[in-house]
Amino acid sequence: MRRIARAPWELLKRTFGWLVLFEARNKVVLAGSALRLRRFENAETKRLAAVREQIPAALVATVIATHRRPDALRAAVRSALEQTVRDQVVIVVDDGAGLPVLPQDPRLFAVSLARNTGTAGVVRNVGIRLTRSRYVAFLDDDNLWEPGHLERALAVLEAPGGPEGVYTALRRVLPGGGELDILSVPFDRRRSAHEAFLDTNAFVARRDRALHFSRLHRTPDVLPREDWELIRRYSRRHEVRHVPWPTVRYLVNPASFYTEWQLTDPASPAERKA
């Protein structure tokens, strides 16, 4: 991206959106990783077939991806199990590090992948494929839901003429527990090409073949993230709405490169670091 002259680059950004352009580049540069990781995902889903048979169908399945955050994971699991919507299964998928002791609950299932992938999309995809619910929700192991998160989302999804996907507002909190702000942005597909306001911790969607994450191996400095890619791609053929109510406690790392840029329009990460 750095080699593109500034004037043409600015025109491309205005026309297509910097997030769209970066993702197009990712698909070219990281294509090899996607093929390799898809094979691994298929093999792991097949290996865990016996677990799949134990997981009952439910109105909604919550997929929690985790890797070496035992205490935070237990808190995330509790916030999922304490939802006012009881017709739910929760599946924790560990990215090859091993699982800590988790609460005993007949709605909770946990599996570990055979090895670490470092690819959140693959970890979440295994969780999706092991469940059979009508809707799927996502929660990271360092975030929490308010008790009414699923109830508010499903009220919109299940209403007559409702959309196929919804996302609520994020209450963004700092590591010390203080509130940073509330991120609440109505869905606008064109705006999403320029601003990374989409996050799957707040997303609940009807299950179909489009509901799967990118399998590209994205290091922490690769933009955009899997969350943005899933919701934007899902919105091509599915209606997505915003529920302007903060139901997610989203941990923000102030030192994160991605946090610094997620609501801005950088020319490129390389230019920012230069």
ZIZI-V877649 format. One record per backbone hydrogen bond with DSSP energy under -0.5 kcal/mol. CO is the residue of the C=O (numbers start at 0). NH is the residue of the N-H. If there is no record, write none. Layout:
CO,NH  CO,NH
This chain:
0,3  4,8  5,9  6,10  7,11  8,12  9,13  10,14  11,15  11,16  12,16  16,20  17,21  18,22  19,23  20,24  21,25  22,26  23,27  24,27  24,28  25,29  27,30  29,32  29,33  30,34  31,35  32,36  33,37  34,38  35,39  36,40  37,41  38,42  39,43  40,44  41,45  42,46  43,47  45,48  47,50  47,51  48,52  49,53  50,53  50,54  51,54  53,55  57,133  58,134  59,88  60,62  60,136  61,63  61,90  62,64  62,138  63,92  64,140  65,94  68,72  69,73  70,74  71,75  72,76  73,77  74,78  75,79  76,80  77,81  79,82  83,85  85,87  86,59  88,61  89,91  89,108  90,63  91,93  91,110  92,65  93,95  93,112  102,104  104,107  106,89  108,91  110,93  118,121  118,122  119,123  120,124  121,125  122,126  123,127  124,128  125,129  126,130  127,130  133,206  134,60  135,204  136,62  138,64  139,142  143,248  145,148  146,83  147,151  148,152  149,153  150,154  151,155  152,155  152,156  153,157  155,158  158,161  163,205  164,240  165,203  166,242  168,246  168,247  169,171  169,182  170,249  171,179  171,180  172,251  173,176  177,173  180,171  181,183  182,169  187,191  188,192  189,192  190,193  190,194  192,18  192,19  194,196  198,201  199,137  199,202  201,167  202,137  203,165  204,135  207,210  209,211  215,217  216,218  218,221  220,222  224,228  225,229  226,230  227,231  228,232  229,233  230,234  232,235  233,236  233,237  238,163  238,164  240,166  241,243  242,168  242,244  244,168  244,246  246,145  247,170  247,249  248,143  248,250  249,172  251,174  251,253  252,255  255,259  256,260  257,261  260,263  261,195  267,271  268,272  269,273
